Each structure stands twice: as C-alpha cells, then as structure tokens.
C-alpha cells in the first residue's frame, strides 16, 4: 500500500472511531441518568406510531423521529455555515456529536420536567437509550439528505415536513422549541390527546 492510500484511510478511520466514541459516551451518560435500555414494558419494537401512548419515545422509532431528521438538517446547515472548509467525514462526526449532546440534554431531569409542565407531553418519562440512538440515527439521515440535495431543496423539504408533522401529530420541531422556551396555553390545549 502506498503512503497516500494509508493517509487517506487514516482520514476516514479517525472520524469513524470518533463517532463510535461519541455514541458509547452518550449511552453511558444516558444510563447514568437512569434511562432504561428499552421500554419498561419489556418489549422492543422498531416503530411505535401512537403519539398519545406510553410507547412514545420508548421504542427505536416513533413519529417524533421525523423531528430528529430535521435536527440533522439544522446540524448540517450550522456546520457548513460555521466551518465551511471542514471535511465531510468530520462534518458527520460533528453532527453526531450535536445529536448526542441534544439527547443528553433532552433526557436531563430539567428538560423532562419542562416537557411535563409546559407541553402536551404530560406523562413524558424521557427516552429509552434505544430511542435516543434511533433519534441520533435519524439526525444522521437528515444530515445526509441535506448533503445530497443541497440547501435550497432541503429548506423546502424542511418546511414541508414541518407542515406534515403539524397535521399528523400536532407537533413539529419548531413548535417543540417554541413550547419549551415560550409555552402557549392555546397550543398546549390543541396538542392534548383527547
């Protein structure tokens, strides 16, 4: 093997190892915060489609997984803006790191209590580790979509996905952010499961 080939492989292996390290540390942090590996019901499902159920945020994927795809859009837009010369593999590592940080913050007691008090997620217990890893994977999918289709098309897709989520689950990434920062009682009432 040539020196150039080895150097090229090294440029790819470090970000990959970095991603594995971020996922391992995230898993340990979530577990240390008391997050369960899988649903307390004892079953593992790839998909749980009911928003108003105890399986929400407990299985690998759920309707809120689509908001995490949109996180991936935001991560790439941010990284490309702040670090335009960063190599694509390091951009991916950075996006995984941002997604992992969000999962740790989202599953902190403070945010869980905030979700319970200020949003329609009254019984929210936090994500399982399996769900958090699914959320990070969804963010990676969003990151890859933007990388593939570019900023303008991804901006249109972002808006379309937000509208579809509002109609489908009465929630979206932007609405989640609004409700966490500036809760609005009328929106909370509209979102409540009846």
N, C-alpha and C positions, 0 to 999 in steps of 0.2 A: 504494500500500500504506500501511496505517496504521502509526503508530509502534508500536502494541500488537502488530500482526502481525509486524513486524520484530523486536521484542524477543522474541517467542515463538519465532521461527525461530532467533535467536541463542542462546537457552537450549538448543536441541537441537543446534546445529551444533558448539558447543564440546565437549560430551561425545563426539560422533562423531569429531571431529578428535583428541581425546584418546585415544580407543580406537585409531584408526589409528596414532598416535604410539607408544603402548604396544606395539602389535604390531610396528611397524618396529624399535623399540629392542630388543625381545625377540629378533627374528630376527637382528639384528646381534650381540647378546650370545651367542646360541647358536652362531652361525657362528664368532665369535671364539674360542669354547671348543672348536672343532674338530668341531662337529656337522655331519653331512652333510645336504645338502638333501633327498635321497631315499635310499632303501635302497641300500646298496653293491652290491646285485645288479643295479642299473641299471634296475629296473622300478618303476612307480608303480601302486599298487592302492588303491582306495577302502577295501577291507576285507580284513583278514587274520585269519582266525578261529582259527588254531592258536596256542595259548599257548606250547607247547613247540616253537618253531621260531625260526629266525634272522630271520623276518619280524616277530616280535613287537616292538612299539614302533618299527617301521621304516616301516610303511605309514600312510596317513592315519588309519584307524580300526582298532581291534582290540578284543578282549574287555575290555581294561583301560580302554577309552574310557568304559565304564559307571561305573568308579570316579571318573572325572573329571566325569561328570554329577552324582555325589554330592558332589564338591567344590563344584559350583555351589549345591547345597542348603546346604552349610555356609557358603558365602560370603554368601548372602542372609540366612540366619539371623543370622550375625555382624553384618553391616552394619545390618540392621533393629534389632538389639539395641543396638549402639553408636551408630548415627546414625539414630534413628527419624524425623527430620524431613528427611533427605536426599532430594532429588528423585529419582524413579525413573531418569531418564537418568543421573544421577551415581552412583546405586547400581550401574547396569550398568557404568559406567566403572570403578568401584571393584572390582567382581567380576572384570572382565577384567584389571585390574592385579594382583589377588591371584593369579589363574590364571597370568598371565605370570611373576610372581615365583616361583611354585612351579615352573614349567617350567625357569626358570634355575637354581634351587636343585637340583631333581631331576636335572638334567643336569650338575651340577658333578662334578668328579672325586671329591670326598669321598663324595657320595651314591652315585655309580655304584659305587665300591669297596665301600661299605657294603652295597648291594644284592647285590653278588657274594659278599661274605664271609658275610653274615648271613641271606640269604633264599634261596629256591629259584631265584632268577634268576642262576645261576652265570655264564652267558655274556653277561650284560647289558652292552651297549656304550653305553647312553644312547639317547635318542630321536633320530630324524631331525627336522629342522626341520618337515617336513610333518606328522609325527606330533605334535609339540608344538603346532602350530597347530590340529590336529584336537582335541587334548586341551583347549585353551582354548575352542574352539567347543563342545565337549561340556559344559564347565563353564557356558557361557552358556545352553545348553539346560536344564541343571539349575536354574540361576537363574530362567529363565523359567517352568519348571514350578512352582517354589515360589511365584513371584509370582502365578501363575494359580490354584493350588489352595489356597494358604494353609498355615499352619504345621502344623496337626494332620494333615491329609491327607498332607502331604509327609513328615511324620515316619513315618507308617505306610508310605508308599511307600519311604522310605529303608531301613527295616528289611526290607521285602520284597525290595528289590534286593540288600541285603547277603546275605540268605539264598540268593537265586538265584545270586549270584556264587560263594558258598561251594560250592554244589552243582556249578555249571557249571565253574568254573576253579580251585576250591580256594583261592580268594583273595577278598579284598574290601578296601574302603577301610580299615575298622577293623583288619583283620588286617595290612594293609601297614604301618600306623602302628605297631602292636604289634611287628611283626617288625623294623622299623627301629630302634625305641627299646630294646625288651627282647626280643631274639631268643630263641625257644624251639626247641630242637633237635627235639622231637617234632613240632611244627607244620612245621618245615622238611622233615623226613623225609616227612611226609604229603603235602606240596605237590610233592615232587620228581617229575619226569616219569619214568615207568618204561616 
